[in-house]
């Protein structure tokens, strides 16, 4: 098959795809019949392959904003070949924010032959660090600040997101069907609702709303809302510039690195470094592993707990930043 895209989107070669499989430690059982060889023509097999690929991606590639703090340039690129170099080839365990990891994953899927496109989303503040701050006035959806992928299999659309950090991250493809809850990790439940959001004045304009809850009888939390309209690479370039440079974007004044944990081929929780703490959450139970007081301790913790190794120039990049741990 050809790797050409009608809109001239970038794609990865078969050799690059095999390197990506190595990066996420994809078992051989899922590599024997590659989509690029036309072996996953049956929809159920396509969906199963997609679910497993997403699962191993989440367990290997962290959601992190280290480029905005631990780098000499503090700049982010969404160019797929650059992302492949940074996340797959560099060998230091790096990941990226939503637009980086979902751009990489979307390019992988397109290169494998999936019918996939990217769309924009508005993250709800209830799912962001601001929700824990004093004086927070309650849930509201931000502007377009998140990327998701929509995959079409047998004329059915699925939400596929590998870039939503935190304990509410969806761990499997979700069909675009309203109010059809499914299990996520442990007792956690997730669903989509086709609804209007409280920020809209026009209640007849509906969006898909991704929600999660931490137990059968717990309240649903709005994660983000999104549209089925395709967003272009230039749209995400604008969105990424704002979220990576604005003083109102928490990415610019908080350090985060999150990676899903896997046991016996299943996702069971997450390892998370946020500011000066490292926490491990497994099946809803949270454990504080470390409290960090210096940059030396945080750099060590990134490698010890999350497998992220920073170079000396990257480590020096945080000097003088508001996020630097001074001890």
C-alpha positions as CSV (number, residue, x, y, z in Angstrom):
1,X,0.0,0.0,0.0
2,X,1.1,3.6,-0.4
3,X,1.8,5.8,2.6
4,X,0.6,8.9,0.7
5,X,-2.1,11.1,2.3
6,X,-4.7,13.0,0.3
7,X,-4.1,16.1,2.4
8,X,-0.3,15.6,2.2
9,X,0.0,14.7,5.9
10,X,3.3,13.4,7.1
11,X,3.6,9.6,7.6
12,X,6.1,7.1,8.9
13,X,7.8,4.4,7.0
14,X,7.5,0.7,7.8
15,X,11.0,0.8,9.3
16,X,9.9,3.8,11.5
17,X,6.8,1.9,12.6
18,X,8.9,-1.1,13.7
19,X,11.1,1.3,15.8
20,X,7.9,2.7,17.3
21,X,6.8,-0.8,18.2
22,X,10.1,-1.3,19.9
23,X,9.8,2.0,21.8
24,X,6.4,0.9,23.3
25,X,7.5,-2.7,23.8
26,X,4.6,-4.0,21.7
27,X,4.6,-7.8,22.1
28,X,5.4,-9.9,19.0
29,X,1.9,-11.4,19.0
30,X,0.6,-8.0,17.9
31,X,3.3,-7.5,15.3
32,X,2.9,-10.8,13.3
33,X,0.0,-9.5,11.2
34,X,0.7,-5.8,10.7
35,X,-2.1,-3.5,9.5
36,X,0.3,-2.2,6.8
37,X,0.4,-5.7,5.4
38,X,-3.4,-5.8,5.1
39,X,-3.9,-8.5,7.7
40,X,-6.4,-6.6,9.9
41,X,-9.2,-6.2,7.4
42,X,-11.8,-7.6,9.8
43,X,-13.3,-4.6,11.9
44,X,-13.2,-6.5,15.2
45,X,-9.5,-7.3,14.7
46,X,-8.8,-3.7,13.7
47,X,-10.4,-2.4,16.9
48,X,-8.6,-5.0,19.0
49,X,-5.3,-4.1,17.5
50,X,-6.0,-0.4,18.1
51,X,-6.9,-1.0,21.7
52,X,-3.7,-2.9,22.4
53,X,-1.6,-0.4,20.6
54,X,-3.1,2.4,22.6
55,X,-2.6,0.5,25.9
56,X,1.1,-0.1,25.3
57,X,1.7,3.4,24.1
58,X,0.2,4.8,27.4
59,X,2.4,2.4,29.4
60,X,5.6,3.6,27.6
61,X,5.2,7.2,26.6
62,X,4.6,9.8,29.3
63,X,2.4,12.8,29.3
64,X,4.8,15.6,30.2
65,X,5.6,19.2,29.7
66,X,9.4,19.0,30.4
67,X,10.3,20.8,27.2
68,X,8.8,24.0,28.6
69,X,11.1,23.9,31.7
70,X,14.1,21.6,31.1
71,X,15.3,22.8,27.7
72,X,17.5,25.7,26.5
73,X,14.8,26.9,24.0
74,X,11.5,26.2,25.7
75,X,9.9,25.6,22.3
76,X,7.6,22.8,21.2
77,X,7.3,21.4,17.6
78,X,4.4,19.4,16.3
79,X,6.2,18.3,13.2
80,X,5.7,14.5,13.1
81,X,9.3,13.7,12.0
82,X,10.6,15.9,14.9
83,X,8.3,14.1,17.3
84,X,9.5,10.7,16.1
85,X,13.1,11.8,16.8
86,X,12.2,13.2,20.2
87,X,9.9,10.4,21.5
88,X,10.9,7.3,19.7
89,X,14.6,7.6,18.7
90,X,16.2,9.8,21.4
91,X,16.1,6.9,23.9
92,X,15.6,9.0,27.0
93,X,12.1,8.0,27.8
94,X,10.5,11.3,26.7
95,X,6.9,11.9,25.8
96,X,5.1,15.2,25.5
97,X,1.9,17.2,25.9
98,X,-1.4,16.2,24.3
99,X,-0.7,17.7,20.9
100,X,2.7,16.0,20.7
101,X,1.7,12.5,21.8
102,X,-1.6,12.5,19.9
103,X,0.1,13.9,16.8
104,X,2.6,11.1,17.0
105,X,0.0,8.4,17.6
106,X,-2.3,9.8,14.9
107,X,0.6,9.7,12.4
108,X,1.3,6.1,13.4
109,X,-2.3,5.1,12.9
110,X,-2.5,6.8,9.5
111,X,0.7,5.2,8.5
112,X,-0.7,1.8,9.5
113,X,-3.7,2.4,7.2
114,X,-6.3,3.5,9.8
115,X,-9.0,6.0,8.8
116,X,-8.1,8.7,11.3
117,X,-8.3,12.4,11.7
118,X,-7.6,14.9,14.6
119,X,-10.1,17.2,16.3
120,X,-9.9,19.9,18.9
121,X,-11.2,19.8,22.5
122,X,-11.8,22.1,25.4
123,X,-10.5,20.7,28.7
124,X,-12.7,21.3,31.7
125,X,-11.0,23.1,34.6
126,X,-12.4,20.4,36.9
127,X,-9.8,18.0,35.4
128,X,-6.9,20.5,35.7
129,X,-4.6,21.5,38.6
130,X,-6.6,24.8,39.0
131,X,-9.4,22.8,40.5
132,X,-7.3,22.2,43.6
133,X,-6.4,25.9,44.1
134,X,-8.0,28.1,46.7
135,X,-10.8,30.3,45.5
136,X,-11.6,28.2,42.4
137,X,-15.1,29.1,41.3
138,X,-16.1,25.8,39.7
139,X,-16.2,23.9,36.4
140,X,-15.9,25.7,33.1
141,X,-14.5,24.7,29.8
142,X,-11.4,26.4,28.5
143,X,-10.8,27.5,24.9
144,X,-9.5,25.0,22.4
145,X,-6.5,23.6,24.2
146,X,-6.5,19.8,23.6
147,X,-6.1,17.4,20.7
148,X,-7.9,14.1,20.2
149,X,-7.9,11.6,17.4
150,X,-11.1,10.1,15.9
151,X,-10.7,6.7,14.2
152,X,-13.4,5.3,11.9
153,X,-13.8,1.5,11.7
154,X,-16.7,-0.1,9.8
155,X,-18.4,3.4,9.6
156,X,-18.2,3.7,13.4
157,X,-16.3,6.6,15.0
158,X,-14.1,6.1,18.1
159,X,-12.5,8.6,20.4
160,X,-8.8,7.7,20.7
161,X,-6.8,9.9,23.1
162,X,-3.3,9.2,24.4
163,X,-2.6,12.7,25.6
164,X,-5.0,13.3,28.5
165,X,-2.8,13.2,31.6
166,X,-4.1,12.3,35.0
167,X,-6.2,9.7,36.7
168,X,-9.2,10.2,34.3
169,X,-7.3,9.4,31.1
170,X,-9.3,7.1,28.8
171,X,-7.4,3.8,28.4
172,X,-9.2,2.3,25.4
173,X,-11.0,3.5,22.3
174,X,-14.5,4.9,23.1
175,X,-17.3,4.6,20.5
176,X,-19.0,7.9,19.8
177,X,-22.3,6.8,21.4
178,X,-24.0,8.9,24.0
179,X,-24.3,7.7,27.6
180,X,-22.7,4.3,27.2
181,X,-20.5,3.9,30.3
182,X,-17.5,1.5,30.3
183,X,-14.9,0.4,32.8
184,X,-11.5,2.2,32.7
185,X,-9.1,1.3,35.6
186,X,-10.2,-0.4,38.8
187,X,-13.6,0.9,39.7
188,X,-13.3,4.0,37.5
189,X,-16.0,4.5,34.8
190,X,-15.9,6.6,31.6
191,X,-18.5,7.7,29.1
192,X,-19.3,10.2,26.3
193,X,-22.4,12.4,26.4
194,X,-23.7,14.3,23.4
195,X,-24.9,17.5,25.1
196,X,-24.6,21.2,25.4
197,X,-22.0,22.6,27.9
198,X,-22.7,25.1,30.6
199,X,-20.5,27.7,28.9
200,X,-22.6,27.8,25.8
201,X,-25.4,30.4,25.4
202,X,-26.9,28.4,22.5
203,X,-28.1,25.2,24.2
204,X,-29.1,23.7,20.8
205,X,-25.4,23.4,19.9
206,X,-24.2,20.1,21.2
207,X,-20.7,18.7,21.7
208,X,-19.3,15.4,22.8
209,X,-18.4,15.5,26.4
210,X,-15.9,13.0,27.8
211,X,-16.6,12.2,31.5
212,X,-15.2,10.0,34.1
213,X,-16.0,9.0,37.7
214,X,-14.1,7.2,40.4
215,X,-16.8,4.6,41.4
216,X,-20.2,3.2,40.6
217,X,-22.1,5.8,42.7
218,X,-19.7,8.7,42.4
219,X,-20.4,11.9,40.5
220,X,-19.4,12.2,36.9
221,X,-16.5,14.7,36.2
222,X,-16.3,16.6,32.9
223,X,-12.9,15.9,31.4
224,X,-13.3,17.8,28.1
225,X,-15.7,18.6,25.3
226,X,-15.0,18.1,21.6
227,X,-16.4,18.4,18.1
228,X,-16.3,15.9,15.2
229,X,-15.0,18.7,13.0
230,X,-11.5,18.0,11.6
231,X,-8.8,20.4,12.9
232,X,-5.8,21.2,10.7
233,X,-2.1,21.1,11.6
234,X,-2.1,24.9,11.5
235,X,-5.0,25.0,14.0
236,X,-3.0,22.9,16.5
237,X,0.1,25.0,15.9
238,X,-1.9,28.1,17.1
239,X,-3.3,26.1,20.1
240,X,0.1,24.8,21.1
241,X,1.7,28.2,20.9
242,X,-0.8,29.6,23.4
243,X,-0.7,26.7,25.8
244,X,3.1,26.6,25.8
245,X,3.7,30.4,26.2
246,X,0.8,32.1,27.9
247,X,1.3,32.9,31.6
248,X,-2.3,31.8,32.1
249,X,-1.6,28.3,30.9
250,X,-0.7,26.0,33.8
251,X,1.8,24.2,31.6
252,X,4.1,27.2,31.9
253,X,4.2,27.3,35.7
254,X,3.8,23.7,36.7
255,X,6.0,20.6,36.0
256,X,4.3,17.4,35.3
257,X,5.2,13.9,34.1
258,X,2.6,11.0,34.1
259,X,2.9,7.5,32.8
260,X,0.4,4.6,33.0
261,X,1.4,1.5,34.9
262,X,0.9,-2.0,33.4
263,X,0.7,-5.4,35.1
264,X,0.3,-8.6,33.1
265,X,-0.7,-6.7,30.0
266,X,-3.3,-4.6,31.6
267,X,-3.2,-0.9,32.7
268,X,-3.7,-0.7,36.5
269,X,-2.8,2.9,37.5
270,X,-0.3,5.6,37.0
271,X,3.0,7.0,38.2
272,X,3.0,10.8,38.5
273,X,5.5,13.5,39.2
274,X,3.8,16.8,39.8
275,X,5.9,19.7,41.0
276,X,7.8,18.4,44.0
277,X,5.9,15.1,44.6
278,X,5.9,11.6,43.1
279,X,2.8,9.6,43.6
280,X,1.8,6.1,42.5
281,X,-1.8,5.3,42.0
282,X,-2.9,1.7,41.5
283,X,-6.6,0.7,41.2
284,X,-7.7,3.9,43.0
285,X,-5.2,3.6,45.9
286,X,-2.7,6.5,46.0
287,X,0.8,6.3,47.6
288,X,3.2,9.2,48.1
289,X,6.7,7.9,47.0
290,X,8.8,11.0,47.3
291,X,8.8,14.6,48.3
292,X,11.4,16.6,46.4
293,X,13.3,19.7,47.6
294,X,16.0,20.3,45.1
295,X,16.5,20.1,41.3
296,X,19.0,17.3,41.7
297,X,16.3,15.2,43.5
298,X,13.6,16.0,40.9
299,X,15.9,15.1,38.0
300,X,16.8,11.8,39.8
301,X,13.1,11.1,40.4
302,X,12.2,11.6,36.8
303,X,14.7,8.8,35.9
304,X,14.1,6.5,38.8
305,X,10.3,6.5,38.8
306,X,9.4,7.5,35.2
307,X,12.4,6.4,33.1
308,X,13.0,10.0,31.8
309,X,16.6,10.9,31.5
310,X,17.5,14.5,31.0
311,X,20.8,15.7,29.4
312,X,23.0,18.3,31.1
313,X,21.8,21.1,28.8
314,X,18.2,20.2,29.5
315,X,18.8,20.2,33.3
316,X,20.5,23.6,33.1
317,X,17.5,24.9,31.1
318,X,15.4,25.3,34.2
319,X,17.8,27.6,36.0
320,X,16.2,30.9,36.7
321,X,12.7,29.6,35.9
322,X,9.8,30.1,38.3
323,X,9.5,26.3,38.4
324,X,13.1,25.6,39.6
325,X,13.3,23.8,43.0
326,X,15.8,25.9,45.0
327,X,15.9,23.6,48.1
